Every structure is written in structure tokens, then in C-alpha cells.
Amino acid sequence: MRRDDEFAEFFASRFDQARRTAHALCGNWGEAEEIAQHAFVRVYANWSRVRRDSAEAYLRTVVTRLFLDGRRRWRKREQVMAEPPETAVPPGTDAAEERPPLLAALQQVPPRQRAVLVLRYVHDLSVEQVAEALRCSTGTVKSQTARGLKTLREAYRGVVTPGSA
């Protein structure tokens, strides 16, 4: 029973963060919720082997890999909806008016580069930590970061035009 209590506490304290990470990666709150839920299912399945001091890093890695796996399998999943979903900025965020254009630009960055950018700049991980999470070399992380930032800058310039921000 203690195992379940520990996991329940971990889930309660980290779900919102996992969902925000997934949203930064995929740009859709519904999909982000699904990714976060699947990540916690995987973490729970391995909870007896997860070191508590690195559980948050393990969760972040699972969220990122689920996102990337989903992009490999379903390049374009069409979601039919009666009405477009609301795109709200979570309360308490700084510079809320700047987030939608930045998130829109981030969605134009290829998935692997986007994952590197989110891990490096949203989660403030080192190059080595990102390489470990994505199972790649540090050189790959550096090149993906450079390419991702270039693509993000170009996309952001296209989203934020004079008079629109």
C-alpha cells in the first residue's frame, strides 16, 4: 500500500507539470493531457524500480518519448470537432500575451528539435541530460538545438508580424 501512496503523491504533485511539458511539445491541451496520462501509466508500471530522487527526470523522459513516438506513428492525425477548442493561457503565467505566438511558432519546429528545445529551455536541462533523455549524443543535442532555434526564430518572425503583437 505504501507504494501506491507514494505514487499517488508523486502523481498529484507532478501531473500539471507533465501536462504543461506535453503541451509545449504538441501544442494541443487535449493531446497533452493524453500524453501525460500515458506517461504516468508507464511510470506507475515501473514505480518499484524508479529511484525517488530521479523520478521527475524519468517522468520528463517518458513524456518526451511518448510525444516523439506519437509523431513517428501518426504524422498527421486529424481531429474532427464540432467547434474549435478554446486555447487558454494557464493562469499565473508571465507575459501571457506573448505566449500564443511563441507556442504557434514552436509547433512549426520539427518534433525532435522541439523536444530538444523544450528540455533545454523550458526544463533547463544540460546538454548531457537532454542527450540521456533522448538517447542520443551530446553533438546531436547541440546540432538539434541550433537548428531548432533557427527554425523557431524564422517561424516566430512569420507569426509575429508588425502590428500583430
C-alpha positions as CSV (number, residue, x, y, z in Angstrom):
1,M,0.0,0.0,0.0
2,R,2.9,2.4,0.7
3,R,3.9,2.1,-3.0
4,D,0.5,3.3,-4.1
5,D,0.5,6.1,-1.6
6,E,4.0,7.3,-2.8
7,F,2.9,7.2,-6.4
8,A,-0.4,9.0,-5.7
9,E,1.6,11.8,-4.0
10,F,4.0,11.9,-6.9
11,F,1.1,12.0,-9.4
12,A,-0.7,14.8,-7.6
13,S,2.4,16.9,-7.4
14,R,3.7,16.4,-10.9
15,F,0.7,16.0,-13.2
16,D,0.3,19.6,-14.1
17,Q,4.0,20.0,-14.9
18,A,3.9,16.9,-17.1
19,R,0.8,18.2,-18.9
20,R,2.5,21.6,-19.5
21,T,5.6,19.9,-20.8
22,A,3.5,17.8,-23.2
23,H,1.6,20.9,-24.3
24,A,4.8,22.7,-25.1
25,L,5.8,19.7,-27.2
26,C,2.5,19.1,-29.0
27,G,0.6,22.4,-28.8
28,N,-2.7,20.8,-28.0
29,W,-4.1,20.6,-24.5
30,G,-6.2,17.5,-25.2
31,E,-3.3,15.7,-26.6
32,A,-1.1,16.9,-23.8
33,E,-3.5,15.5,-21.3
34,E,-3.4,12.2,-23.1
35,I,0.4,12.1,-23.2
36,A,0.7,13.0,-19.5
37,Q,-1.8,10.3,-18.6
38,H,0.0,7.6,-20.6
39,A,3.3,8.8,-19.1
40,F,2.0,8.2,-15.6
41,V,0.7,4.8,-16.5
42,R,4.2,3.9,-17.7
43,V,5.8,5.4,-14.6
44,Y,3.4,3.5,-12.4
45,A,4.2,0.2,-14.1
46,N,7.9,0.7,-13.3
47,W,7.4,2.5,-10.0
48,S,9.1,-0.2,-7.9
49,R,12.3,0.3,-10.0
50,V,12.1,4.1,-10.2
51,R,14.6,5.9,-7.9
52,R,12.7,8.6,-6.0
53,D,15.5,11.1,-6.4
54,S,15.3,10.9,-10.2
55,A,11.5,10.2,-10.6
56,E,10.8,13.6,-12.0
57,A,13.6,13.3,-14.7
58,Y,12.2,9.8,-15.5
59,L,8.7,11.2,-16.0
60,R,10.0,14.0,-18.2
61,T,11.9,11.5,-20.3
62,V,8.7,9.3,-20.7
63,V,6.6,12.3,-21.6
64,T,9.2,13.4,-24.3
65,R,9.5,9.9,-25.7
66,L,5.7,9.4,-25.9
67,F,5.5,12.6,-27.8
68,L,8.2,11.6,-30.3
69,D,6.8,8.1,-30.7
70,G,3.4,9.6,-31.4
71,R,4.9,11.8,-34.1
72,R,6.6,8.9,-35.7
73,R,3.5,6.7,-35.8
74,W,0.8,9.3,-36.6
75,R,2.3,12.0,-38.8
76,K,-1.0,13.8,-39.2
77,R,-3.9,12.8,-37.0
78,E,-7.0,14.7,-38.0
79,Q,-9.2,15.5,-35.1
80,V,-12.8,16.3,-36.2
81,M,-14.6,18.6,-33.8
82,A,-17.9,20.3,-33.9
83,E,-16.4,23.5,-32.6
84,P,-12.8,24.6,-32.3
85,P,-11.4,24.1,-28.8
86,E,-10.6,27.1,-26.6
87,T,-6.9,27.9,-26.4
88,A,-6.5,29.5,-23.0
89,V,-3.3,30.6,-21.4
90,P,-2.9,29.0,-18.0
91,P,-3.4,31.4,-15.1
92,G,-0.4,33.0,-13.4
93,T,1.8,32.9,-16.5
94,D,4.1,35.8,-17.1
95,A,3.8,37.7,-20.4
96,A,0.6,35.8,-21.3
97,E,0.0,37.9,-24.4
98,E,3.4,36.7,-25.8
99,R,2.8,33.0,-25.3
100,P,0.3,32.2,-28.1
101,P,2.6,33.4,-31.0
102,L,5.6,31.7,-29.4
103,L,3.7,28.4,-29.0
104,A,2.4,28.7,-32.6
105,A,5.9,29.2,-33.8
106,L,7.2,26.3,-31.7
107,Q,4.7,24.0,-33.4
108,Q,6.4,24.7,-36.7
109,V,9.7,23.3,-35.4
110,P,10.2,19.6,-36.2
111,P,9.3,17.3,-33.3
112,R,12.8,16.1,-32.4
113,Q,14.2,19.7,-32.4
114,R,11.1,20.8,-30.5
115,A,11.8,18.1,-27.8
116,V,15.4,19.3,-27.5
117,L,14.3,23.0,-27.2
118,V,11.6,22.2,-24.5
119,L,14.0,20.1,-22.5
120,R,16.9,22.6,-22.8
121,Y,15.0,25.8,-22.3
122,V,11.7,25.0,-20.6
123,H,13.2,22.4,-18.2
124,D,16.7,24.0,-18.1
125,L,18.4,20.7,-18.6
126,S,22.1,20.4,-19.6
127,V,23.2,19.1,-23.0
128,E,24.2,15.9,-21.3
129,Q,20.9,15.4,-19.5
130,V,19.0,16.0,-22.8
131,A,21.2,13.5,-24.6
132,E,20.5,10.9,-21.9
133,A,16.7,11.6,-22.0
134,L,16.6,11.3,-25.8
135,R,19.2,8.5,-26.1
136,C,21.5,10.4,-28.4
137,S,24.9,12.0,-28.4
138,T,25.7,15.5,-27.0
139,G,26.7,16.6,-30.5
140,T,23.2,15.7,-31.8
141,V,21.7,17.7,-29.0
142,K,23.8,20.7,-29.9
143,S,23.1,20.5,-33.6
144,Q,19.3,19.9,-33.0
145,T,19.3,22.9,-30.6
146,A,21.0,25.2,-33.2
147,R,18.7,24.0,-36.0
148,G,15.6,24.2,-33.7
149,L,16.4,27.7,-32.6
150,K,16.9,28.8,-36.2
151,T,13.6,27.3,-37.2
152,L,11.9,28.8,-34.2
153,R,13.2,32.3,-34.9
154,E,12.1,32.1,-38.5
155,A,8.7,30.8,-37.6
156,Y,8.3,33.4,-34.8
157,R,9.0,36.2,-37.3
158,G,6.3,34.7,-39.5
159,V,3.8,34.5,-36.7
160,V,4.5,37.9,-35.2
161,T,4.3,40.5,-38.0
162,P,4.4,44.2,-37.5
163,G,1.1,45.3,-36.0
164,S,0.0,41.8,-34.8
165,A,1.8,41.8,-31.4
